[in-house]
């Protein structure tokens, strides 16, 4: 750094003319602002006279699971052998669903994610739906018996690292 002390992180990125490249900087503190200085050098050894400065703030950890947007999730558009499941959450992530016999005990969120019913056995049908922020997405559930009641359980997980499951 400017005082002669070791920088928190340093490295180099190989570039070609008019291309973009990236490098991951890890091991930094959460919710902290950092200044990053960059200097370019060409293949002839000519170095930029002054560094470019980029300031970035690392994110605070996300410990809050996603919430369903009002009126979601839902199952509709029934056919003789299935229906459509629809989901919408308040942040990017994944909705999981399981289809079980009507009246079955409710599975945990972890069981729904694993495609299981409350007993730990595989659900009759299960799946995952990728979701953007406040955007509906859906999946078709097929191969079910006609005129048979089913229960559908949903769970959602955000895209944070580590992810937060409802």
N, CA, C and O of each residue as an XYZ file, in Angstrom:
664
protein
N       0.830     -1.178      0.000
C       0.000      0.000      0.000
C       0.880      1.249      0.000
O       2.104      1.137     -0.065
N       0.282      2.424      0.071
C       1.029      3.684     -0.026
C       2.031      3.860      1.108
O       3.029      4.563      0.944
N       1.779      3.229      2.262
C       2.698      3.379      3.394
C       3.799      2.335      3.386
O       4.672      2.355      4.254
N       3.775      1.431      2.432
C       4.781      0.382      2.357
C       4.375     -0.897      3.067
O       5.113     -1.881      3.037
N       3.224     -0.897      3.698
C       2.718     -2.107      4.348
C       2.153     -3.057      3.288
O       1.790     -2.644      2.187
N       2.092     -4.317      3.647
C       1.537     -5.307      2.723
C       0.056     -5.029      2.487
O      -0.678     -4.698      3.418
N      -0.369     -5.164      1.263
C      -1.783     -4.999      0.920
C      -2.574     -6.178      1.477
O      -2.009     -7.246      1.715
N      -3.883     -5.992      1.687
C      -4.737     -7.079      2.149
C      -4.811     -8.200      1.121
O      -4.909     -9.374      1.477
N      -4.766     -7.834     -0.144
C      -4.795     -8.810     -1.235
C      -4.136     -8.173     -2.443
O      -4.178     -6.954     -2.612
N      -3.535     -8.985     -3.270
C      -2.945     -8.488     -4.510
C      -2.921     -9.620     -5.521
O      -3.076    -10.789     -5.166
N      -2.729     -9.270     -6.760
C      -2.678    -10.283     -7.798
C      -2.599     -9.643     -9.157
O      -2.433     -8.430     -9.282
N      -2.718    -10.466    -10.172
C      -2.709     -9.939    -11.534
C      -3.756    -10.661    -12.361
O      -4.213    -11.754    -12.027
N      -4.115    -10.006    -13.451
C      -5.119    -10.530    -14.370
C      -4.550    -10.406    -15.769
O      -4.163     -9.312    -16.181
N      -4.490    -11.498    -16.504
C      -4.017    -11.460    -17.883
C      -5.131    -10.921    -18.776
O      -6.271    -11.380    -18.698
N      -4.802     -9.956    -19.616
C      -5.779     -9.334    -20.506
C      -5.303     -9.366    -21.945
O      -4.104     -9.424    -22.218
N      -6.243     -9.327    -22.846
C      -5.985     -9.107    -24.269
C      -6.647     -7.790    -24.625
O      -7.491     -7.294    -23.879
N      -6.269     -7.219    -25.762
C      -6.834     -5.932    -26.172
C      -8.354     -5.995    -26.236
O      -8.923     -6.941    -26.781
N      -9.010     -4.978    -25.674
C     -10.461     -4.825    -25.718
C     -11.236     -6.015    -25.172
O     -12.301     -6.351    -25.690
N     -10.718     -6.648    -24.143
C     -11.425     -7.761    -23.512
C     -11.635     -7.456    -22.041
O     -10.992     -6.574    -21.471
N     -12.535     -8.192    -21.450
C     -12.828     -8.053    -20.030
C     -12.351     -9.297    -19.317
O     -12.449    -10.401    -19.853
N     -11.841     -9.131    -18.123
C     -11.425    -10.267    -17.305
C     -11.759     -9.940    -15.857
O     -11.994     -8.782    -15.511
N     -11.777    -10.952    -15.027
C     -12.132    -10.761    -13.624
C     -11.238    -11.612    -12.744
O     -10.663    -12.606    -13.185
N     -11.136    -11.204    -11.501
C     -10.434    -11.985    -10.487
C     -11.239    -11.891     -9.204
O     -11.724    -10.818     -8.847
N     -11.379    -12.997     -8.520
C     -12.101    -13.012     -7.247
C     -11.144    -12.612     -6.137
O     -10.024    -13.117     -6.057
N     -11.589    -11.711     -5.289
C     -10.826    -11.317     -4.111
C     -11.586    -11.867     -2.916
O     -12.731    -11.481     -2.682
N     -10.973    -12.752     -2.165
C     -11.650    -13.406     -1.056
C     -10.945    -13.100      0.261
O      -9.867    -12.505      0.281
N     -11.564    -13.513      1.346
C     -10.961    -13.351      2.657
C     -11.160    -11.969      3.260
O     -10.489    -11.613      4.228
N     -12.067    -11.194      2.703
C     -12.322     -9.850      3.217
C     -13.419     -9.894      4.272
O     -14.163    -10.869      4.365
N     -13.513     -8.849      5.053
C     -14.549     -8.755      6.087
C     -15.890     -8.374      5.468
O     -15.948     -7.686      4.448
N     -16.953     -8.828      6.098
C     -18.303     -8.530      5.626
C     -18.667     -7.093      5.968
O     -18.208     -6.538      6.967
N     -19.506     -6.499      5.115
C     -20.031     -5.146      5.327
C     -18.918     -4.132      5.582
O     -19.004     -3.310      6.495
N     -17.882     -4.205      4.767
C     -16.712     -3.327      4.910
C     -16.379     -2.708      3.560
O     -16.470     -3.374      2.529
N     -15.993     -1.429      3.563
C     -15.628     -0.730      2.338
C     -14.125     -0.864      2.102
O     -13.315     -0.699      3.014
N     -13.781     -1.166      0.861
C     -12.385     -1.334      0.472
C     -12.093     -0.492     -0.760
O     -12.969     -0.282     -1.600
N     -10.861     -0.011     -0.865
C     -10.367      0.638     -2.072
C      -9.488     -0.361     -2.797
O      -8.624     -0.999     -2.195
N      -9.715     -0.490     -4.084
C      -8.915     -1.387     -4.922
C      -8.206     -0.519     -5.948
O      -8.840      0.272     -6.646
N      -6.896     -0.666     -6.039
C      -6.099      0.096     -7.000
C      -5.619     -0.851     -8.080
O      -5.117     -1.941     -7.802
N      -5.785     -0.406     -9.336
C      -5.385     -1.225    -10.479
C      -4.409     -0.449    -11.358
O      -4.562      0.753    -11.577
N      -3.409     -1.162    -11.853
C      -2.436     -0.585    -12.775
C      -2.296     -1.558    -13.935
O      -2.173     -2.766    -13.733
N      -2.316     -1.029    -15.135
C      -2.158     -1.859    -16.325
C      -0.737     -1.766    -16.845
O      -0.089     -0.725    -16.744
N      -0.261     -2.875    -17.405
C       1.063     -2.924    -18.026
C       0.910     -3.683    -19.333
O       0.295     -4.749    -19.369
N       1.471     -3.132    -20.417
C       1.342     -3.820    -21.705
C       2.449     -4.855    -21.876
O       3.329     -4.986    -21.025
N       2.394     -5.586    -22.982
C       3.358     -6.662    -23.220
C       4.773     -6.150    -23.437
O       5.727     -6.924    -23.357
N       4.926     -4.851    -23.711
C       6.260     -4.265    -23.860
C       6.824     -3.794    -22.524
O       7.952     -3.304    -22.464
N       6.048     -3.938    -21.458
C       6.516     -3.534    -20.135
C       6.165     -2.113    -19.756
O       6.590     -1.638    -18.703
N       5.401     -1.419    -20.584
C       5.000     -0.036    -20.274
C       3.878     -0.067    -19.245
O       2.824     -0.664    -19.466
N       4.127      0.588    -18.117
C       3.172      0.586    -17.011
C       2.421      1.906    -16.968
O       2.979      2.963    -17.263
N       1.155      1.833    -16.599
C       0.312      3.006    -16.416
C       0.962      3.915    -15.369
O       1.477      3.428    -14.362
N       0.942      5.232    -15.599
C       1.598      6.176    -14.692
C       0.893      6.273    -13.342
O       1.560      6.363    -12.312
N      -0.428      6.256    -13.325
C      -1.175      6.384    -12.074
C      -2.204      5.262    -11.984
O      -2.812      4.906    -12.994
N      -2.407      4.702    -10.804
C      -3.386      3.620    -10.670
C      -4.822      4.138    -10.762
O      -5.106      5.294    -10.449
N      -5.701      3.265    -11.194
C      -7.138      3.545    -11.163
C      -7.664      3.006     -9.837
O      -7.241      1.946     -9.376
N      -8.584      3.742     -9.233
C      -9.131      3.343     -7.933
C     -10.598      2.954     -8.086
O     -11.384      3.668     -8.708
N     -10.949      1.812     -7.509
C     -12.328      1.339     -7.453
C     -12.645      1.112     -5.984
O     -11.865      0.481     -5.272
N     -13.777      1.617     -5.527
C     -14.208      1.413     -4.148
C     -15.398      0.472     -4.153
O     -16.326      0.625     -4.947
N     -15.359     -0.503     -3.258
C     -16.449     -1.478     -3.173
C     -16.719     -1.789     -1.699
O     -15.810     -1.768     -0.868
N     -17.969     -2.073     -1.397
C     -18.341     -2.474     -0.046
C     -18.847     -3.907     -0.100
O     -19.765     -4.225     -0.855
N     -18.243     -4.759      0.703
C     -18.701     -6.142      0.765
C     -20.073     -6.181      1.434
O     -20.420     -5.299      2.219
N     -20.827     -7.194      1.117
C     -22.192     -7.307      1.630
C     -22.223     -7.848      3.054
O     -21.354     -8.613      3.473
N     -23.229     -7.435      3.763
C     -23.494     -8.019      5.074
C     -24.097     -9.401      4.847
O     -24.757     -9.622      3.832
N     -23.887    -10.315      5.754
C     -24.458    -11.649      5.558
C     -25.981    -11.597      5.560
O     -26.589    -10.780      6.252
N     -26.582    -12.482      4.775
C     -28.035    -12.576      4.672
C     -28.484    -13.782      5.484
O     -28.167    -14.919      5.134
N     -29.214    -13.544      6.559
C     -29.708    -14.634      7.393
C     -31.217    -14.789      7.281
O     -31.816    -15.579      8.011
N     -31.840    -14.039      6.368
C     -33.295    -14.038      6.258
C     -33.737    -14.879      5.065
O     -33.340    -14.602      3.933
N     -34.548    -15.898      5.305
C     -35.051    -16.681      4.179
C     -36.032    -15.860      3.350
O     -36.564    -14.863      3.838
N     -36.276    -16.255      2.127
C     -37.221    -15.518      1.294
C     -38.643    -15.645      1.841
O     -38.972    -16.587      2.563
N     -39.459    -14.683      1.479
C     -40.873    -14.699      1.869
C     -41.718    -14.837      0.616
O     -41.353    -14.344     -0.451
N     -42.843    -15.506      0.753
C     -43.781    -15.619     -0.362
C     -44.420    -14.256     -0.614
O     -44.785    -13.551      0.326
N     -44.551    -13.894     -1.873
C     -45.317    -12.717     -2.243
C     -46.778    -13.052     -1.946
O     -47.194    -14.198     -2.117
N     -47.548    -12.081     -1.512
C     -48.940    -12.304     -1.126
C     -49.698    -13.069     -2.218
O     -49.661    -12.703     -3.393
N     -50.377    -14.127     -1.807
C     -51.165    -14.930     -2.735
C     -50.408    -16.109     -3.336
O     -50.977    -16.867     -4.121
N     -49.162    -16.272     -2.988
C     -48.322    -17.347     -3.528
C     -47.854    -18.225     -2.392
O     -47.826    -17.751     -1.256
N     -47.494    -19.441     -2.613
C     -47.529    -20.228     -3.846
C     -48.944    -20.730     -4.120
O     -49.853    -20.543     -3.311
N     -49.111    -21.366     -5.272
C     -50.423    -21.903     -5.603
C     -50.313    -23.069     -6.578
O     -49.313    -23.244     -7.275
N     -51.372    -23.848     -6.597
C     -51.510    -24.944     -7.553
C     -52.832    -24.712     -8.264
O     -53.862    -24.508     -7.623
N     -52.799    -24.744     -9.600
C     -54.020    -24.490    -10.367
C     -53.927    -25.168    -11.726
O     -53.033    -25.980    -11.966
N     -54.840    -24.834    -12.595
C     -54.884    -25.396    -13.961
C     -54.904    -26.921    -13.954
O     -54.144    -27.563    -14.678
N     -55.772    -27.489    -13.139
C     -55.862    -28.944    -13.019
C     -56.283    -29.586    -14.334
O     -57.109    -29.049    -15.072
N     -55.704    -30.730    -14.605
C     -56.077    -31.581    -15.736
C     -56.477    -32.940    -15.161
O     -56.535    -33.102    -13.942
N     -56.750    -33.903    -16.017
C     -57.127    -35.229    -15.523
C     -55.947    -35.956    -14.881
O     -56.153    -36.912    -14.134
N     -54.715    -35.521    -15.158
C     -53.558    -36.235    -14.597
C     -52.542    -35.322    -13.922
O     -51.416    -35.744    -13.656
N     -52.924    -34.066    -13.639
C     -51.960    -33.187    -12.984
C     -52.460    -31.770    -12.835
O     -53.664    -31.516    -12.882
N     -51.543    -30.857    -12.657
C     -51.856    -29.444    -12.446
C     -50.566    -28.641    -12.587
O     -49.499    -29.199    -12.845
N     -50.678    -27.346    -12.418
C     -49.516    -26.463    -12.482
C     -49.254    -25.896    -11.093
O     -50.186    -25.466    -10.413
N     -47.998    -25.892    -10.670
C     -47.616    -25.236     -9.423
C     -46.935    -23.925     -9.784
O     -46.148    -23.856    -10.728
N     -47.252    -22.884     -9.018
C     -46.724    -21.546     -9.287
C     -46.129    -20.979     -8.007
O     -46.645    -21.201     -6.912
N     -45.038    -20.248     -8.164
C     -44.376    -19.672     -6.996
C     -43.859    -18.284     -7.322
O     -43.589    -17.949     -8.475
N     -43.730    -17.478     -6.257
C     -43.212    -16.115     -6.384
C     -42.712    -15.684     -5.009
O     -43.475    -15.692     -4.043
N     -41.446    -15.312     -4.912
C     -40.854    -14.892     -3.645
C     -40.242    -13.501     -3.774
O     -40.121    -12.962     -4.874
N     -39.864    -12.934     -2.647
C     -39.388    -11.549     -2.618
C     -37.902    -11.380     -2.907
O     -37.402    -10.256     -2.859
N     -37.186    -12.444     -3.202
C     -35.778    -12.350     -3.590
C     -35.452    -13.516     -4.507
O     -36.214    -14.480     -4.575
N     -34.347    -13.443     -5.202
C     -33.965    -14.524     -6.108
C     -33.714    -15.802     -5.318
O     -33.164    -15.764     -4.217
N     -34.116    -16.919     -5.881
C     -33.898    -18.189     -5.206
C     -34.589    -19.328     -5.916
O     -34.776    -19.300     -7.132
N     -34.963    -20.324     -5.148
C     -35.598    -21.527     -5.680
C     -36.769    -21.913     -4.801
O     -36.666    -21.903     -3.575
N     -37.882    -22.253     -5.427
C     -39.025    -22.818     -4.705
C     -38.995    -24.327     -4.928
O     -38.715    -24.794     -6.032
N     -39.281    -25.072     -3.888
C     -39.349    -26.527     -3.966
C     -40.788    -26.929     -3.650
O     -41.476    -26.256     -2.882
N     -41.233    -28.027     -4.245
C     -42.586    -28.506     -3.960
C     -42.589    -30.023     -3.904
O     -41.778    -30.691     -4.545
N     -43.520    -30.549     -3.123
C     -43.781    -31.986     -3.095
C     -45.282    -32.187     -3.190
O     -46.066    -31.377     -2.696
N     -45.665    -33.269     -3.826
C     -47.067    -33.661     -3.937
C     -47.204    -34.961     -3.149
O     -46.487    -35.931     -3.392
N     -48.143    -34.960     -2.197
C     -48.385    -36.125     -1.354
C     -49.883    -36.421     -1.341
O     -50.687    -35.602     -1.787
N     -50.249    -37.580     -0.835
C     -51.666    -37.938     -0.719
C     -52.359    -36.940      0.199
O     -51.792    -36.512      1.204
N     -53.574    -36.579     -0.147
C     -54.346    -35.636      0.668
C     -54.440    -36.153      2.096
O     -54.678    -37.340      2.318
N     -54.253    -35.259      3.065
C     -54.331    -35.616      4.468
C     -53.032    -36.115      5.060
O     -52.977    -36.405      6.255
N     -51.984    -36.225      4.259
C     -50.677    -36.660      4.780
C     -50.119    -35.617      5.741
O     -50.440    -34.433      5.641
N     -49.287    -36.062      6.665
C     -48.636    -35.136      7.598
C     -47.744    -34.174      6.809
O     -47.145    -34.563      5.807
N     -47.657    -32.929      7.259
C     -46.816    -31.961      6.544
C     -45.325    -32.268      6.695
O     -44.862    -32.523      7.807
N     -44.579    -32.247      5.613
C     -43.129    -32.452      5.690
C     -42.441    -31.171      6.179
O     -43.032    -30.091      6.157
N     -41.205    -31.306      6.612
C     -40.400    -30.136      6.982
C     -39.907    -29.457      5.708
O     -39.998    -30.024      4.619
N     -39.393    -28.259      5.849
C     -38.833    -27.545      4.685
C     -37.681    -28.339      4.080
O     -37.550    -28.406      2.858
N     -36.854    -28.935      4.915
C     -35.743    -29.750      4.407
C     -36.234    -30.963      3.643
O     -35.639    -31.349      2.637
N     -37.326    -31.574      4.115
C     -37.893    -32.708      3.398
C     -38.477    -32.272      2.065
O     -38.332    -32.978      1.068
N     -39.135    -31.120      2.033
C     -39.668    -30.614      0.759
C     -38.517    -30.404     -0.219
O     -38.609    -30.815     -1.376
N     -37.438    -29.772      0.229
C     -36.277    -29.552     -0.648
C     -35.718    -30.883     -1.162
O     -35.292    -30.974     -2.313
N     -35.720    -31.904     -0.316
C     -35.192    -33.224     -0.692
C     -36.194    -34.058     -1.487
O     -35.875    -35.172     -1.902
N     -37.421    -33.523     -1.707
C     -38.415    -34.256     -2.477
C     -39.097    -35.352     -1.687
O     -39.549    -36.347     -2.255
N     -39.173    -35.173     -0.368
C     -39.718    -36.202      0.513
C     -41.002    -35.743      1.198
O     -41.260    -34.550      1.361
N     -41.797    -36.741      1.594
C     -42.935    -36.483      2.459
C     -42.474    -36.495      3.906
O     -41.282    -36.633      4.180
N     -43.421    -36.350      4.841
C     -43.086    -36.259      6.266
C     -42.390    -37.514      6.798
O     -41.613    -37.425      7.748
N     -42.652    -38.673      6.207
C     -42.040    -39.927      6.681
C     -40.593    -40.079      6.206
O     -39.877    -40.966      6.669
N     -40.170    -39.222      5.293
C     -38.828    -39.348      4.721
C     -38.816    -40.114      3.412
O     -37.801    -40.142      2.716
N     -39.946    -40.741      3.067
C     -40.040    -41.444      1.780
C     -40.206    -40.415      0.664
O     -40.673    -39.302      0.902
N     -39.825    -40.790     -0.539
C     -39.984    -39.873     -1.666
C     -41.451    -39.507     -1.851
O     -42.333    -40.357     -1.726
N     -41.705    -38.238     -2.150
C     -43.056    -37.764     -2.415
C     -43.538    -38.351     -3.737
O     -42.739    -38.854     -4.527
N     -44.852    -38.285     -3.976
C     -45.409    -38.787     -5.235
C     -44.817    -38.031     -6.427
O     -44.502    -38.629     -7.455
N     -44.672    -36.729     -6.281
C     -44.033    -35.879     -7.283
C     -43.312    -34.772     -6.514
O     -43.722    -34.390     -5.418
N     -42.246    -34.274     -7.101
C     -41.509    -33.173     -6.476
C     -40.735    -32.439     -7.557
O     -40.561    -32.936     -8.670
N     -40.275    -31.247     -7.206
C     -39.486    -30.494     -8.156
C     -39.012    -29.182     -7.579
O     -39.275    -28.852     -6.423
N     -38.309    -28.447     -8.409
C     -37.759    -27.147     -8.026
C     -38.094    -26.146     -9.123
O     -38.152    -26.486    -10.305
N     -38.311    -24.914     -8.704
C     -38.647    -23.836     -9.638
C     -37.680    -22.682     -9.384
O     -37.660    -22.122     -8.288
N     -36.884    -22.325    -10.383
C     -35.970    -21.188    -10.255
C     -36.776    -19.895    -10.279
O     -37.688    -19.735    -11.091
N     -36.432    -18.971     -9.378
C     -37.197    -17.733     -9.250
C     -36.295    -16.506     -9.227
O     -35.223    -16.513     -8.622
N     -36.751    -15.455     -9.897
C     -36.119    -14.150     -9.793
C     -36.828    -13.353     -8.710
O     -37.779    -13.837     -8.095
N     -36.370    -12.148     -8.481
C     -36.978    -11.284     -7.471
C     -38.392    -10.912     -7.900
O     -38.583    -10.271     -8.934
N     -39.381    -11.313     -7.106
C     -40.780    -10.967     -7.330
C     -41.266    -11.319     -8.737
O     -42.059    -10.582     -9.323
N     -40.796    -12.435     -9.276
C     -41.226    -12.909    -10.592
C     -41.823    -14.301    -10.466
O     -41.221    -15.186     -9.858
N     -42.999    -14.495    -11.037
C     -43.634    -15.805    -11.010
C     -42.917    -16.756    -11.958
O     -42.457    -16.367    -13.031
N     -42.835    -18.012    -11.533
C     -42.423    -19.086    -12.411
C     -43.274    -20.290    -12.036
O     -43.870    -20.321    -10.959
N     -43.331    -21.267    -12.908
C     -44.223    -22.394    -12.674
C     -43.604    -23.690    -13.170
O     -42.594    -23.697    -13.873
N     -44.246    -24.789    -12.781
C     -43.849    -26.119    -13.251
C     -45.111    -26.948    -13.417
O     -46.081    -26.772    -12.680
N     -45.094    -27.836    -14.370
C     -46.217    -28.751    -14.587
C     -45.983    -30.023    -13.788
O     -44.887    -30.582    -13.794
N     -47.021    -30.470    -13.104
C     -46.988    -31.734    -12.374
C     -47.899    -32.685    -13.146
O     -49.081    -32.395    -13.334
N     -47.363    -33.805    -13.589
C     -48.127    -34.751    -14.410
C     -48.002    -36.161    -13.847
O     -47.239    -36.411    -12.914
N     -48.761    -37.065    -14.427
C     -48.672    -38.475    -14.066
C     -49.414    -38.845    -12.795
O     -49.104    -39.865    -12.179
N     -50.391    -38.036    -12.387
C     -51.167    -38.323    -11.186
C     -52.479    -39.018    -11.569
O     -52.908    -38.965    -12.722
N     -53.099    -39.661    -10.595
C     -54.360    -40.373    -10.835
C     -55.509    -39.375    -10.970
O     -55.568    -38.377    -10.252
N     -56.397    -39.653    -11.878
C     -57.556    -38.809    -12.117
C     -58.508    -38.827    -10.918
O     -58.667    -39.848    -10.250
N     -59.138    -37.674    -10.660
C     -60.150    -37.529     -9.604
C     -59.634    -37.935     -8.227
O     -60.396    -38.453     -7.410
N     -58.376    -37.710     -7.967
C     -57.767    -38.058     -6.683
C     -57.270    -36.784     -6.014
O     -56.574    -35.993     -6.652
N     -57.608    -36.565     -4.748
C     -57.124    -35.351     -4.069
C     -55.658    -35.494     -3.635
O     -55.219    -36.566     -3.220
N     -54.938    -34.419     -3.739
C     -53.534    -34.370     -3.342
C     -53.290    -33.104     -2.528
O     -54.018    -32.120     -2.660
N     -52.266    -33.138     -1.691
C     -51.771    -31.950     -1.011
C     -50.428    -31.587     -1.617
O     -49.632    -32.459     -1.968
N     -50.187    -30.293     -1.734
C     -48.907    -29.806     -2.246
C     -48.281    -28.940     -1.160
O     -48.919    -28.026     -0.638
N     -47.042    -29.232     -0.828
C     -46.299    -28.431      0.140
C     -45.146    -27.744     -0.579
O     -44.500    -28.323     -1.452
N     -44.907    -26.510     -0.196
C     -43.869    -25.695     -0.813
C     -42.851    -25.234      0.232
O     -43.164    -25.112      1.416
N     -41.654    -24.987     -0.226
C     -40.619    -24.337      0.568
C     -39.795    -23.495     -0.388
O     -39.767    -23.767     -1.589
N     -39.131    -22.485      0.125
C     -38.313    -21.632     -0.733
C     -36.966    -21.369     -0.074
O     -36.835    -21.367      1.150
N     -35.983    -21.151     -0.918
C     -34.617    -20.901     -0.475
C     -34.066    -19.760     -1.306
O     -34.291    -19.714     -2.516
N     -33.352    -18.842     -0.684
C     -32.784    -17.724     -1.449
C     -31.459    -18.126     -2.069
O     -30.968    -19.234     -1.857
N     -30.888    -17.210     -2.837
C     -29.641    -17.470     -3.542
C     -28.420    -16.995     -2.755
O     -27.312    -16.981     -3.293
N     -28.601    -16.610     -1.502
C     -27.487    -16.140     -0.667
C     -26.504    -17.289     -0.429
O     -26.854    -18.461     -0.560
N     -25.290    -16.933     -0.082
C     -24.292    -17.939      0.293
C     -23.913    -17.712      1.744
O     -23.335    -16.669      2.047
N     -24.199    -18.616      2.647
C     -24.983    -19.831      2.416
C     -26.467    -19.490      2.268
O     -26.942    -18.457      2.740
N     -27.170    -20.388      1.601
C     -28.591    -20.156      1.306
C     -29.429    -20.241      2.574
O     -29.072    -20.930      3.529
N     -30.552    -19.527      2.562
C     -31.494    -19.518      3.688
C     -32.784    -20.224      3.251
O     -33.510    -19.733      2.387
N     -33.051    -21.362      3.851
C     -34.260    -22.119      3.549
C     -35.354    -21.728      4.532
O     -35.104    -21.624      5.733
N     -36.560    -21.512      4.031
C     -37.694    -21.155      4.899
C     -37.873    -22.204      5.976
O     -38.773    -22.088      6.807
